[in-house]
């Protein structure tokens, strides 16, 4: 007996396929969390793929407004930034290519001092000053509190000697 004959016999007897209960549970969860969760988050929670969560939403006719889309994407981006900052603070390598700053005050001060004529060393925490530079004591004190070291710019003789060693 072929599949088509089975279908026709079932139709003649008035039999219909029942909706799968698991699909209904998934659909209910998707409906309740659609506005404030991404497909990936919904899929992860239900143990299904992101694409299957999207298909369930499409089948139910759910669509996000531009504001809902923005809120979901903004929240996800903030979470990623928070995780990346934590990784930088604990000295771990980044997962994404997003540039994060763990100490904004230090970055701003370093940039400002460079604009005033200080020279950044190869190591991050060292700033050099030349003989003709007007040094700013208040900023140097603040920089020392943030972990910067201020050294006189090495002369050519010092550079040559250090290269020989």
SVG drawing of the C-alpha trace seen along z (x, -y; Angstrom):
<svg xmlns="http://www.w3.org/2000/svg" viewBox="-15 -75 92 77">
<polyline fill="none" stroke="black" stroke-width="0.4" points="0.0,0.0 1.4,-3.4 1.5,-6.6 -1.1,-8.3 -3.6,-5.5 -3.1,-5.7 -3.7,-9.5 -6.9,-9.1 -8.2,-6.3 -7.4,-8.5 -9.2,-11.5 -12.3,-9.3 -12.4,-8.2 -12.2,-11.8 -8.8,-11.4 -6.5,-14.4 -3.0,-14.9 -2.8,-16.2 -0.6,-19.2 2.6,-18.2 2.5,-19.2 6.2,-20.1 5.7,-22.5 2.8,-24.2 5.1,-24.6 7.8,-26.1 5.2,-28.4 3.9,-29.6 7.4,-30.4 8.3,-32.2 5.0,-34.3 5.7,-35.3 9.4,-36.2 9.4,-37.4 9.3,-41.2 12.3,-41.3 14.5,-38.3 16.6,-37.5 16.0,-34.3 19.3,-32.9 18.4,-33.5 15.0,-31.9 16.5,-29.0 19.1,-28.5 16.5,-28.5 14.3,-26.0 17.2,-23.8 16.4,-24.4 18.3,-26.3 18.0,-30.0 16.6,-29.4 13.9,-27.1 12.9,-29.7 12.6,-32.2 10.5,-29.8 8.1,-29.3 7.7,-33.1 7.1,-33.5 4.5,-30.7 2.7,-32.5 2.9,-35.8 4.9,-37.6 6.8,-40.7 8.9,-43.1 8.6,-46.8 11.7,-48.9 11.7,-50.0 11.6,-46.4 14.4,-45.4 16.5,-48.3 16.0,-47.4 16.9,-43.8 20.0,-44.6 21.1,-47.4 20.7,-45.0 22.7,-42.3 25.5,-44.8 25.6,-46.1 26.0,-42.5 28.8,-41.8 30.6,-45.0 30.2,-44.2 31.7,-40.7 34.6,-42.1 35.4,-44.7 35.4,-42.0 37.8,-39.9 40.2,-42.9 40.1,-43.6 41.0,-40.0 43.7,-39.9 42.1,-37.5 42.3,-37.8 39.2,-39.3 36.6,-37.1 35.3,-39.8 37.1,-42.5 35.3,-45.2 37.7,-47.7 36.8,-48.2 38.4,-50.5 38.8,-49.3 40.0,-52.5 38.6,-55.5 40.2,-58.2 43.6,-56.7 43.0,-56.5 41.7,-60.1 44.6,-61.5 47.2,-59.6 45.6,-61.0 45.5,-64.5 49.1,-64.4 50.2,-63.1 48.5,-66.1 50.5,-68.4 53.8,-67.0 54.5,-64.0 55.8,-60.9 54.2,-57.5 56.7,-54.7 56.5,-51.2 55.2,-50.0 51.7,-51.4 52.4,-53.0 55.4,-55.1 55.3,-58.6 58.5,-60.6 59.0,-64.3 61.7,-66.3 63.9,-69.0 62.0,-71.8 58.5,-70.6 56.5,-72.6 55.7,-69.9 52.2,-70.0 52.7,-68.9 49.0,-68.5 48.4,-66.2 51.6,-64.2 50.4,-63.7 47.0,-62.5 48.8,-60.3 51.0,-58.8 47.9,-57.9 46.5,-56.2 49.8,-54.2 51.8,-56.2 55.5,-56.7 57.1,-59.9 60.7,-59.7 63.0,-62.0 63.2,-61.2 66.2,-59.0 69.0,-60.7 70.6,-59.1 73.6,-57.9 71.3,-56.0 69.5,-54.4 72.7,-53.2 74.0,-51.7 70.8,-49.9 70.9,-48.4 74.4,-47.1 73.4,-45.4"/>
</svg>
